[in-house]
Amino acid sequence: VHGDTGLVIPTGRVDALASALIELLGDPVKSRNMGRAGRERALSYFDRPRIVERMLALYEEVLAAPR
């Protein structure tokens, strides 16, 4: 989530990447908070039970679709 769990940089925009890095290096508190928020999101969203649940739902959706 841009600005909350990290910064989203458009592909190929080296200038935007450099600006984002300078911003984060200049604000260690913001950087640390984003890092923590990103880790929490990753742990809650990408844990094994949730991934399995989403995969099963996808399989069920595909199998239920008319052929």
Z-matrix of the N, CA and C atoms (Angstrom, degrees):
N
C 1 1.442
C 2 1.530 1 106.64
N 3 1.322 2 114.87 1 113.99
C 4 1.460 3 119.76 2 -175.45
C 5 1.528 4 111.44 3 -56.24
N 6 1.328 5 115.06 4 128.24
C 7 1.442 6 121.11 5 177.84
C 8 1.518 7 114.89 6 84.37
N 9 1.318 8 116.61 7 -10.97
C 10 1.466 9 120.92 8 -178.96
C 11 1.529 10 110.71 9 -114.38
N 12 1.320 11 116.32 10 -56.66
C 13 1.460 12 120.51 11 -179.36
C 14 1.525 13 111.83 12 -106.04
N 15 1.305 14 116.43 13 1.85
C 16 1.457 15 121.35 14 -179.97
C 17 1.509 16 109.92 15 163.21
N 18 1.314 17 115.43 16 -167.42
C 19 1.453 18 120.91 17 177.74
C 20 1.522 19 108.43 18 -124.59
N 21 1.314 20 116.55 19 133.31
C 22 1.460 21 121.66 20 179.05
C 23 1.526 22 107.15 21 -96.54
N 24 1.312 23 115.20 22 124.04
C 25 1.461 24 121.58 23 -177.71
C 26 1.526 25 108.62 24 -115.80
N 27 1.323 26 117.89 25 129.70
C 28 1.470 27 119.77 26 178.60
C 29 1.530 28 111.40 27 -61.39
N 30 1.305 29 115.95 28 143.96
C 31 1.456 30 122.05 29 179.02
C 32 1.525 31 110.05 30 -57.99
N 33 1.310 32 114.95 31 135.07
C 34 1.454 33 120.71 32 175.50
C 35 1.512 34 115.10 33 80.62
N 36 1.305 35 118.14 34 0.08
C 37 1.476 36 121.55 35 -178.09
C 38 1.527 37 109.53 36 -95.46
N 39 1.312 38 115.91 37 79.90
C 40 1.459 39 121.30 38 -178.61
C 41 1.524 40 110.58 39 -62.26
N 42 1.322 41 116.70 40 -36.30
C 43 1.463 42 120.15 41 179.05
C 44 1.531 43 111.24 42 -63.38
N 45 1.330 44 116.68 43 -40.25
C 46 1.462 45 120.95 44 178.88
C 47 1.531 46 110.79 45 -67.86
N 48 1.323 47 116.19 46 -38.89
C 49 1.463 48 120.37 47 177.18
C 50 1.522 49 110.36 48 -63.22
N 51 1.320 50 116.61 49 -45.30
C 52 1.466 51 120.49 50 179.09
C 53 1.523 52 110.65 51 -61.04
N 54 1.321 53 117.29 52 -43.09
C 55 1.468 54 120.86 53 179.10
C 56 1.521 55 111.31 54 -62.50
N 57 1.329 56 116.62 55 -42.08
C 58 1.467 57 120.57 56 -179.91
C 59 1.523 58 110.77 57 -64.75
N 60 1.316 59 116.50 58 -42.00
C 61 1.466 60 119.69 59 179.25
C 62 1.528 61 111.27 60 -64.80
N 63 1.322 62 116.42 61 -42.02
C 64 1.465 63 120.02 62 177.66
C 65 1.528 64 110.30 63 -62.40
N 66 1.332 65 116.05 64 -42.11
C 67 1.469 66 120.78 65 178.17
C 68 1.524 67 111.26 66 -59.09
N 69 1.324 68 116.69 67 -47.36
C 70 1.466 69 120.22 68 -177.70
C 71 1.523 70 112.09 69 -70.54
N 72 1.332 71 116.85 70 -36.79
C 73 1.465 72 119.55 71 177.66
C 74 1.529 73 111.15 72 -66.37
N 75 1.326 74 116.52 73 -29.59
C 76 1.461 75 120.69 74 179.77
C 77 1.516 76 113.86 75 -83.11
N 78 1.314 77 116.97 76 -9.63
C 79 1.466 78 119.92 77 -177.97
C 80 1.532 79 109.75 78 -136.19
N 81 1.348 80 117.14 79 78.87
C 82 1.463 81 120.41 80 -176.33
C 83 1.524 82 114.00 81 -60.70
N 84 1.314 83 117.91 82 -29.92
C 85 1.471 84 120.15 83 179.30
C 86 1.525 85 109.28 84 -67.82
N 87 1.326 86 117.16 85 -47.15
C 88 1.465 87 121.38 86 177.81
C 89 1.528 88 110.36 87 -60.89
N 90 1.316 89 115.94 88 -43.43
C 91 1.466 90 120.92 89 179.50
C 92 1.526 91 111.15 90 -60.43
N 93 1.321 92 116.41 91 -46.15
C 94 1.470 93 121.34 92 179.74
C 95 1.526 94 111.03 93 -64.62
N 96 1.329 95 116.93 94 -42.80
C 97 1.466 96 120.46 95 179.06
C 98 1.526 97 111.41 96 -63.16
N 99 1.324 98 116.68 97 -42.49
C 100 1.469 99 119.98 98 177.42
C 101 1.524 100 110.76 99 -63.18
N 102 1.326 101 115.92 100 -41.82
C 103 1.461 102 119.89 101 178.65
C 104 1.519 103 112.05 102 -60.46
N 105 1.311 104 116.18 103 -44.34
C 106 1.474 105 120.34 104 178.64
C 107 1.529 106 111.21 105 -64.63
N 108 1.332 107 115.57 106 -45.18
C 109 1.468 108 119.79 107 -179.50
C 110 1.530 109 110.51 108 -63.86
N 111 1.325 110 116.39 109 -39.96
C 112 1.466 111 119.93 110 178.32
C 113 1.513 112 112.35 111 -64.63
N 114 1.313 113 116.05 112 -40.86
C 115 1.465 114 120.12 113 178.48
C 116 1.522 115 111.03 114 -64.69
N 117 1.321 116 116.21 115 -44.80
C 118 1.471 117 120.05 116 178.95
C 119 1.526 118 111.07 117 -61.11
N 120 1.322 119 116.52 118 -42.66
C 121 1.468 120 120.17 119 178.72
C 122 1.522 121 110.82 120 -63.31
N 123 1.310 122 116.16 121 -45.49
C 124 1.467 123 119.95 122 -179.67
C 125 1.525 124 111.09 123 -61.82
N 126 1.320 125 116.90 124 -43.83
C 127 1.465 126 120.00 125 -179.16
C 128 1.527 127 111.80 126 -66.05
N 129 1.328 128 117.25 127 -36.47
C 130 1.461 129 119.06 128 -178.22
C 131 1.528 130 112.08 129 -82.48
N 132 1.310 131 117.57 130 -32.66
C 133 1.459 132 120.35 131 -174.76
C 134 1.520 133 112.75 132 -90.07
N 135 1.314 134 117.28 133 -31.08
C 136 1.461 135 120.47 134 -174.40
C 137 1.522 136 113.36 135 -111.54
N 138 1.324 137 117.52 136 23.60
C 139 1.450 138 118.09 137 176.52
C 140 1.533 139 109.44 138 -74.02
N 141 1.307 140 115.95 139 157.62
C 142 1.464 141 121.74 140 -173.40
C 143 1.536 142 113.35 141 -54.96
N 144 1.341 143 120.13 142 -48.00
C 145 1.474 144 118.86 143 -179.09
C 146 1.535 145 112.80 144 -59.00
N 147 1.314 146 117.52 145 -39.68
C 148 1.471 147 119.39 146 179.83
C 149 1.521 148 111.68 147 -68.58
N 150 1.316 149 116.82 148 -39.81
C 151 1.463 150 119.90 149 179.17
C 152 1.522 151 109.40 150 -63.65
N 153 1.331 152 117.15 151 -44.98
C 154 1.468 153 120.72 152 179.26
C 155 1.524 154 109.69 153 -62.24
N 156 1.320 155 116.94 154 -43.06
C 157 1.466 156 121.16 155 179.38
C 158 1.536 157 110.99 156 -59.34
N 159 1.330 158 116.86 157 -45.00
C 160 1.464 159 120.15 158 -179.77
C 161 1.525 160 111.56 159 -68.16
N 162 1.326 161 116.95 160 -37.69
C 163 1.471 162 119.46 161 178.45
C 164 1.525 163 110.77 162 -65.42
N 165 1.327 164 117.21 163 -43.23
C 166 1.466 165 120.44 164 178.75
C 167 1.526 166 110.80 165 -62.49
N 168 1.321 167 117.04 166 -41.21
C 169 1.464 168 120.37 167 178.18
C 170 1.521 169 110.50 168 -62.85
N 171 1.314 170 117.15 169 -39.83
C 172 1.464 171 120.81 170 177.80
C 173 1.528 172 110.84 171 -64.65
N 174 1.323 173 117.41 172 -45.60
C 175 1.472 174 120.65 173 178.16
C 176 1.529 175 110.74 174 -59.82
N 177 1.328 176 116.48 175 -43.80
C 178 1.466 177 119.90 176 179.63
C 179 1.531 178 111.03 177 -62.79
N 180 1.309 179 116.22 178 -39.62
C 181 1.464 180 120.68 179 178.83
C 182 1.529 181 110.77 180 -64.79
N 183 1.314 182 116.93 181 -44.48
C 184 1.469 183 121.37 182 179.64
C 185 1.525 184 110.82 183 -65.16
N 186 1.326 185 117.29 184 -43.49
C 187 1.455 186 120.45 185 -179.34
C 188 1.523 187 112.84 186 -68.89
N 189 1.326 188 117.59 187 -27.60
C 190 1.458 189 121.54 188 -179.37
C 191 1.534 190 112.72 189 -83.77
N 192 1.319 191 116.93 190 -14.67
C 193 1.472 192 120.51 191 -177.45
C 194 1.514 193 110.53 192 -69.86
N 195 1.337 194 116.35 193 142.81
C 196 1.467 195 119.06 194 177.69
C 197 1.524 196 109.86 195 -63.66
N 198 1.300 197 113.95 196 146.12
C 199 1.472 198 118.84 197 -177.58
C 200 1.499 199 110.69 198 -96.61
